[in-house]
Amino acid sequence: MIRYVYDWSEVEAGESVRAEKERPAVIVLAVSRKEDAVVVRVAPITHRQPDDMSRAVEVPSLTKMRLGLDGERSWIVLDHANEFLWPGPDLRPVPGREPPTIYYGPLPPALFDQVRTKLLALLRVGRVRGLIR
């Protein structure tokens, strides 16, 4: 899990709506391309409970505590993603960490398995929107 300026921008009724916010995000995919370029796809973590739980995974409170996140309920949103060349200009240091780092820490394997399973199901039915930055 990293700290990232996540872009929720969408096109609605022909108008672009830009909404960026610095937040924790989960790296759900990393692909090596030619010339040592790595493309990373990240899913945002939000406090807003999704209407459709088939598109999100809740982050357990013990995991949030171990990673240094707040005590509010949070979800990893899987049907919206940002892609960028690693490392990108939108990575940010985790507040309060010394030495400075963009890395909160890893998700537990069982939680990452849940994320992967749901994400693959959403990809199969074409329900994942992405923004290439």
C-alpha positions as CSV (number, residue, x, y, z in Angstrom):
1,M,0.0,0.0,0.0
2,I,1.3,3.4,-1.0
3,R,0.4,7.1,-0.6
4,Y,-0.7,8.6,-3.9
5,V,-2.6,11.6,-5.4
6,Y,-5.5,9.6,-6.7
7,D,-7.5,11.0,-9.6
8,W,-11.2,10.2,-9.6
9,S,-11.7,12.2,-12.8
10,E,-14.6,11.1,-15.0
11,V,-16.4,12.3,-18.1
12,E,-20.1,13.0,-17.3
13,A,-22.5,14.4,-19.9
14,G,-19.5,15.4,-22.1
15,E,-17.8,17.4,-19.3
16,S,-14.6,16.3,-17.6
17,V,-14.9,16.3,-13.8
18,R,-11.5,16.4,-12.1
19,A,-11.3,15.2,-8.5
20,E,-7.8,14.5,-7.0
21,K,-7.1,13.6,-3.5
22,E,-4.0,12.4,-1.7
23,R,-4.8,9.0,-0.2
24,P,-3.7,5.4,0.5
25,A,-3.9,3.2,-2.6
26,V,-3.2,-0.5,-3.2
27,I,-0.9,-1.6,-6.0
28,V,-3.1,-4.2,-7.7
29,L,-0.9,-4.7,-10.9
30,A,2.6,-4.0,-12.1
31,V,3.7,-4.8,-15.6
32,S,7.2,-4.5,-17.0
33,R,7.3,-2.9,-20.5
34,K,10.1,-2.3,-22.9
35,E,13.1,-0.2,-21.9
36,D,12.7,-1.0,-18.2
37,A,9.4,0.9,-17.9
38,V,7.0,-0.4,-15.3
39,V,3.3,0.4,-15.5
40,V,1.4,0.3,-12.2
41,R,-2.3,0.1,-11.6
42,V,-3.6,1.3,-8.2
43,A,-6.9,1.0,-6.5
44,P,-8.0,3.8,-4.0
45,I,-8.9,3.3,-0.4
46,T,-11.8,5.4,0.8
47,H,-14.0,6.0,3.9
48,R,-17.2,6.1,1.7
49,Q,-18.9,2.7,1.8
50,P,-19.7,1.6,-1.8
51,D,-23.3,1.0,-2.7
52,D,-22.3,-2.2,-4.4
53,M,-20.1,-4.4,-2.2
54,S,-19.2,-6.6,-5.1
55,R,-16.9,-3.8,-6.3
56,A,-14.9,-3.3,-3.0
57,V,-13.1,-5.0,-0.2
58,E,-13.3,-3.7,3.4
59,V,-9.9,-3.2,5.1
60,P,-10.0,-4.9,8.5
61,S,-9.4,-2.7,11.5
62,L,-6.3,-4.7,12.6
63,T,-4.7,-4.2,9.2
64,K,-5.5,-0.4,9.3
65,M,-3.9,-0.2,12.7
66,R,-0.8,-2.1,11.6
67,L,-0.4,0.1,8.6
68,G,-0.8,3.3,10.6
69,L,-4.2,4.4,9.1
70,D,-7.1,6.0,11.0
71,G,-9.7,4.0,12.9
72,E,-12.6,4.7,10.5
73,R,-14.0,2.0,8.3
74,S,-12.4,1.9,4.8
75,W,-12.8,0.1,1.6
76,I,-10.5,-0.7,-1.4
77,V,-12.5,0.3,-4.5
78,L,-11.8,-2.1,-7.3
79,D,-13.9,-0.8,-10.2
80,H,-11.9,2.4,-10.6
81,A,-8.2,2.5,-11.0
82,N,-5.3,4.8,-12.0
83,E,-2.4,3.6,-14.1
84,F,1.0,5.4,-14.3
85,L,4.6,4.8,-15.1
86,W,6.5,3.9,-12.0
87,P,7.7,5.9,-10.2
88,G,5.3,8.7,-11.0
89,P,5.1,12.4,-9.9
90,D,1.9,11.7,-7.8
91,L,3.6,9.6,-5.1
92,R,3.6,11.3,-1.7
93,P,5.3,10.6,1.6
94,V,3.2,8.9,4.3
95,P,2.4,11.6,6.9
96,G,4.4,11.2,10.1
97,R,6.8,8.5,8.9
98,E,10.6,8.9,9.5
99,P,12.5,8.4,7.4
100,P,10.1,9.7,4.7
101,T,8.5,6.9,2.6
102,I,5.6,6.4,0.2
103,Y,5.1,2.9,1.5
104,Y,2.5,2.1,4.3
105,G,3.3,-1.6,4.1
106,P,2.0,-4.8,2.6
107,L,-1.6,-6.1,2.7
108,P,-1.9,-9.5,4.5
109,P,-1.9,-12.3,1.9
110,A,-5.5,-13.3,2.7
111,L,-6.7,-9.7,2.1
112,F,-4.7,-9.4,-1.1
113,D,-6.3,-12.7,-2.3
114,Q,-9.7,-11.2,-1.7
115,V,-8.7,-8.1,-3.7
116,R,-7.3,-10.1,-6.5
117,T,-10.4,-12.5,-6.7
118,K,-12.9,-9.6,-6.8
119,L,-10.8,-7.5,-9.2
120,L,-10.5,-10.4,-11.7
121,A,-14.3,-11.0,-11.5
122,L,-14.9,-7.3,-12.3
123,L,-12.4,-7.4,-15.2
124,R,-14.1,-10.4,-16.7
125,V,-17.4,-8.6,-17.0
126,G,-15.8,-5.2,-18.0
127,R,-16.7,-3.3,-14.9
128,V,-13.3,-1.7,-14.2
129,R,-12.8,1.9,-15.3
130,G,-9.3,3.2,-15.5
131,L,-7.5,6.5,-15.8
132,I,-4.1,6.6,-17.4
133,R,-2.0,9.3,-16.0
